[in-house]
Amino acid sequence: MVLDDLGSSLRGTLDDLRGKSRISEADIEDIVREIQRSLLQADVDVGLVQNLSDNIESRALDEEPPAGTTPRDWVLRIVYEELVELVGESTTLPLEEQTIMLAGLYGSGKTTTAAKMAWWFSKKGLRPAIIQTDTDRPGAYDQAEQMAERAEVEFYGDPGEDDPVAIAREGLEATQDADVRIVDTAGRDGLNDELIAQIERIEQAVEPDRNLLIIDAAMGQSAKDQAQEFEDAIGIDGVAITKLDGTAKGGGALAAVDQTDSTIAFLGTGETVKDIERFEPSGFISRLLGMGDLKQLTERVERAMEETGEAEDDWEPENMMEGSFTLKDMRKQMEAMNNMGPLDQVMDMIPGLGGGLMDQLPDDAMDVTQERMRDFEVIMDSMTEAELENPRVVGQSRTERIARGSGKPEQRIRELLQQHKQMDQMLNQFQGMGDGDMERMMKQMQQQGGGPGGGMGGMGGGGGPFGD
C-alpha cells in the first residue's frame, strides 16, 4: 500500500513491545524517536511531528490503559488515534445528483482522476459523465476520451472549440441525463491570474456543487501552500491526492492538507481507473499500522464478485459448497481476485495478513503470485472440458499434452492441480459445519488477526479498529 516505509517502520517499533508487561519511559522514548524519524522521512512538517510525538509520549505515560490491555495494544491505540487526528477528516461527498469541478496545476493528474472518480461513482450505482474543457494542453481531449472509455462512462468534449466555457455549457446540456457531472479544467505550471480567471468563468457557467483540487503526492509539505492558494482564489471543498503509490512524500501531502481549511476526498493509488479509493482516515491509518481495513476489503470483494458474475452468468458459487469444486470454479475465484486489484493492496486490507506479514515477504513475492495466476489461466485454456470438470483425470500423458499446448512447464501444471486439491479439501471442511462451528472459527480468525488485540475489541464495533 502507500507509504510502505512509514508503515513498516512504525510496525517494527511497536512490535518491540510484544511480551512486555510494563512500558518504561525509555521504551516510550524509543518509540517516539522512531515515529519522528519515520514521519520526517515521509516529509511531514517538523512542527506537526513534534506535536504528535509529544501527544503520544504524554498519553502513553500518563493515561491508564483499560484492564486486560497489553502495553503494546495500548500504545498502538494511542498511535492510531493521534495519526487519525493528524491526517484529518474525509470530504463530505454524498451519493446523489451533483456537479463536481476539478482544478489543479499541470501534471497533477486531473484528467486521470476525473475518469477514476467517474468509475468510482458508477460502482456506487450512479450514472457519471466527464466533461473535458481543457483547450490548452495538446492531447487533453484524446486522453480524456480514452480514460472515459476505460472507465465505461459518458464523455463530452469538443476538440474544435477554443472556448472552455462554451464547452462546459454544451457539455452540461449533452450530459443532462447523468447523475454526476465531473468537469475537468485546464492547468498551468503555477497558479496565475489567467488560470484563476478561466476557472472562475467555468465555475460561473456550470455552478458546481463542489470544487475539488487535485494535488500530486510528490509535492509533500508544499501541498499546504497550493491548497491554500486555490482556496483563497476560487474556494475548494476537498482535495484528491494522486500518485500516492510512487512517492515517499505522501505523508507530507496528507498532513499538509489538514493544516488548511480543506479535507481529503480521494486517494489515487495506481495507474488504472480502478486505482482510486475514498479517503477514510480510520481505515487508512489502520492499514498503515498493519491492522487491515475491512470496509475497503468488503467493497472490493462485492465489486469483484459483481464483475465476475457479469462476465459469466452460469457460474454458481453455491456448487462449491456441495462438493463439486471444479477448475472452472477455481478460475472464477482467480478472476474475482484480479478484479479486486493488486494482491499487495488486498493483503494490506486483511487483518492479520497485511502489515507485518507483508514486511517479511520478498519484494517480488506478489509479482510471483500474480505470474503464477496468469500461468494457471493459460494452462486451463489448454485443458479439455472433461479435465476442467474433473482434474483428477489429468495424469502424466495429459500433463505432457497440456504442457505442449500451453507452453508452460509440467511443474506449473502440477502446481495448478495441487492448488486445486488444497482448495477442494478446504471447502470439504466447511461441508456439514454447523452454525456453532462456523461462529467459533470466525472468532478464532478474529483473535488471530483482528487488529490490536481482544482486550480492545478486535475489529468490531465503532468507526475504527478498536470498537466503541
ChimeraX attribute file (.defattr): number of C-alpha atoms within 10 A of each C-alpha:
attribute: neighborCount
match mode: 1-to-1
recipient: residues
	/A:1	21
	/A:2	22
	/A:3	17
	/A:4	17
	/A:5	17
	/A:6	21
	/A:7	23
	/A:8	19
	/A:9	19
	/A:10	25
	/A:11	20
	/A:12	16
	/A:13	16
	/A:14	22
	/A:15	14
	/A:16	13
	/A:17	20
	/A:18	11
	/A:19	10
	/A:20	11
	/A:21	10
	/A:22	10
	/A:23	15
	/A:24	11
	/A:25	11
	/A:26	9
	/A:27	15
	/A:28	20
	/A:29	13
	/A:30	15
	/A:31	23
	/A:32	23
	/A:33	13
	/A:34	19
	/A:35	24
	/A:36	20
	/A:37	16
	/A:38	20
	/A:39	24
	/A:40	19
	/A:41	15
	/A:42	21
	/A:43	24
	/A:44	23
	/A:45	18
	/A:46	12
	/A:47	9
	/A:48	18
	/A:49	21
	/A:50	14
	/A:51	13
	/A:52	20
	/A:53	22
	/A:54	13
	/A:55	15
	/A:56	24
	/A:57	19
	/A:58	11
	/A:59	16
	/A:60	22
	/A:61	14
	/A:62	8
	/A:63	10
	/A:64	9
	/A:65	16
	/A:66	10
	/A:67	8
	/A:68	10
	/A:69	16
	/A:70	23
	/A:71	19
	/A:72	21
	/A:73	22
	/A:74	21
	/A:75	24
	/A:76	22
	/A:77	21
	/A:78	18
	/A:79	26
	/A:80	21
	/A:81	17
	/A:82	17
	/A:83	20
	/A:84	19
	/A:85	15
	/A:86	21
	/A:87	24
	/A:88	20
	/A:89	17
	/A:90	19
	/A:91	19
	/A:92	12
	/A:93	12
	/A:94	7
	/A:95	12
	/A:96	13
	/A:97	13
	/A:98	16
	/A:99	20
	/A:100	21
	/A:101	23
	/A:102	24
	/A:103	25
	/A:104	27
	/A:105	20
	/A:106	16
	/A:107	13
	/A:108	22
	/A:109	19
	/A:110	27
	/A:111	25
	/A:112	21
	/A:113	27
	/A:114	28
	/A:115	32
	/A:116	25
	/A:117	26
	/A:118	27
	/A:119	25
	/A:120	20
	/A:121	19
	/A:122	18
	/A:123	14
	/A:124	12
	/A:125	11
	/A:126	17
	/A:127	19
	/A:128	27
	/A:129	32
	/A:130	29
	/A:131	29
	/A:132	28
	/A:133	28
	/A:134	26
	/A:135	20
	/A:136	15
	/A:137	11
	/A:138	9
	/A:139	12
	/A:140	19
	/A:141	21
	/A:142	13
	/A:143	14
	/A:144	25
	/A:145	22
	/A:146	14
	/A:147	24
	/A:148	25
	/A:149	13
	/A:150	15
	/A:151	20
	/A:152	16
	/A:153	19
	/A:154	19
	/A:155	22
	/A:156	22
	/A:157	23
	/A:158	19
	/A:159	14
	/A:160	8
	/A:161	12
	/A:162	13
	/A:163	15
	/A:164	22
	/A:165	22
	/A:166	14
	/A:167	24
	/A:168	26
	/A:169	15
	/A:170	16
	/A:171	23
	/A:172	21
	/A:173	11
	/A:174	16
	/A:175	18
	/A:176	12
	/A:177	12
	/A:178	19
	/A:179	19
	/A:180	23
	/A:181	28
	/A:182	26
	/A:183	28
	/A:184	25
	/A:185	26
	/A:186	22
	/A:187	22
	/A:188	15
	/A:189	10
	/A:190	11
	/A:191	16
	/A:192	10
	/A:193	10
	/A:194	10
	/A:195	19
	/A:196	16
	/A:197	13
	/A:198	16
	/A:199	22
	/A:200	15
	/A:201	15
	/A:202	22
	/A:203	20
	/A:204	10
	/A:205	15
	/A:206	18
	/A:207	14
	/A:208	17
	/A:209	13
	/A:210	17
	/A:211	22
	/A:212	24
	/A:213	25
	/A:214	28
	/A:215	28
	/A:216	24
	/A:217	27
	/A:218	22
	/A:219	19
	/A:220	24
	/A:221	22
	/A:222	16
	/A:223	24
	/A:224	22
	/A:225	14
	/A:226	21
	/A:227	27
	/A:228	17
	/A:229	14
	/A:230	17
	/A:231	18
	/A:232	10
	/A:233	16
	/A:234	14
	/A:235	17
	/A:236	22
	/A:237	19
	/A:238	25
	/A:239	26
	/A:240	29
	/A:241	29
	/A:242	27
	/A:243	21
	/A:244	22
	/A:245	18
	/A:246	14
	/A:247	17
	/A:248	19
	/A:249	22
	/A:250	27
	/A:251	27
	/A:252	26
	/A:253	27
	/A:254	27
	/A:255	25
	/A:256	27
	/A:257	27
	/A:258	19
	/A:259	18
	/A:260	15
	/A:261	14
	/A:262	24
	/A:263	24
	/A:264	26
	/A:265	22
	/A:266	23
	/A:267	25
	/A:268	28
	/A:269	20
	/A:270	17
	/A:271	14
	/A:272	16
	/A:273	22
	/A:274	19
	/A:275	20
	/A:276	23
	/A:277	17
	/A:278	18
	/A:279	20
	/A:280	22
	/A:281	20
	/A:282	22
	/A:283	21
	/A:284	22
	/A:285	23
	/A:286	29
	/A:287	25
	/A:288	27
	/A:289	27
	/A:290	28
	/A:291	28
	/A:292	29
	/A:293	27
	/A:294	19
	/A:295	12
	/A:296	17
	/A:297	19
	/A:298	13
	/A:299	12
	/A:300	19
	/A:301	17
	/A:302	13
	/A:303	17
	/A:304	20
	/A:305	18
	/A:306	14
	/A:307	15
	/A:308	20
	/A:309	16
	/A:310	11
	/A:311	12
	/A:312	10
	/A:313	8
	/A:314	8
	/A:315	14
	/A:316	11
	/A:317	14
	/A:318	10
	/A:319	12
	/A:320	16
	/A:321	15
	/A:322	13
	/A:323	13
	/A:324	16
	/A:325	22
	/A:326	19
	/A:327	23
	/A:328	16
	/A:329	19
	/A:330	20
	/A:331	17
	/A:332	19
	/A:333	16
	/A:334	18
	/A:335	18
	/A:336	21
	/A:337	20
	/A:338	16
	/A:339	18
	/A:340	21
	/A:341	16
	/A:342	16
	/A:343	17
	/A:344	14
	/A:345	17
	/A:346	20
	/A:347	22
	/A:348	26
	/A:349	28
	/A:350	22
	/A:351	27
	/A:352	22
	/A:353	18
	/A:354	24
	/A:355	27
	/A:356	19
	/A:357	12
	/A:358	19
	/A:359	17
	/A:360	10
	/A:361	10
	/A:362	10
	/A:363	10
	/A:364	9
	/A:365	14
	/A:366	17
	/A:367	14
	/A:368	12
	/A:369	12
	/A:370	17
	/A:371	11
	/A:372	15
	/A:373	18
	/A:374	13
	/A:375	19
	/A:376	22
	/A:377	16
	/A:378	16
	/A:379	23
	/A:380	19
	/A:381	14
	/A:382	17
	/A:383	21
	/A:384	13
	/A:385	13
	/A:386	11
	/A:387	17
	/A:388	20
	/A:389	16
	/A:390	15
	/A:391	19
	/A:392	11
	/A:393	11
	/A:394	18
	/A:395	10
	/A:396	11
	/A:397	9
	/A:398	14
	/A:399	19
	/A:400	15
	/A:401	14
	/A:402	23
	/A:403	19
	/A:404	14
	/A:405	14
	/A:406	19
	/A:407	13
	/A:408	16
	/A:409	15
	/A:410	18
	/A:411	11
	/A:412	16
	/A:413	21
	/A:414	15
	/A:415	13
	/A:416	22
	/A:417	17
	/A:418	13
	/A:419	15
	/A:420	19
	/A:421	17
	/A:422	12
	/A:423	14
	/A:424	19
	/A:425	13
	/A:426	11
	/A:427	16
	/A:428	17
	/A:429	10
	/A:430	13
	/A:431	12
	/A:432	10
	/A:433	11
	/A:434	9
	/A:435	9
	/A:436	9
	/A:437	12
	/A:438	12
	/A:439	12
	/A:440	11
	/A:441	12
	/A:442	12
	/A:443	13
	/A:444	12
	/A:445	13
	/A:446	19
	/A:447	19
	/A:448	16
	/A:449	20
	/A:450	24
	/A:451	27
	/A:452	28
	/A:453	21
	/A:454	19
	/A:455	15
	/A:456	21
	/A:457	18
	/A:458	21
	/A:459	24
	/A:460	16
	/A:461	11
	/A:462	10
	/A:463	12
	/A:464	19
	/A:465	28
	/A:466	22
	/A:467	12
	/A:468	10
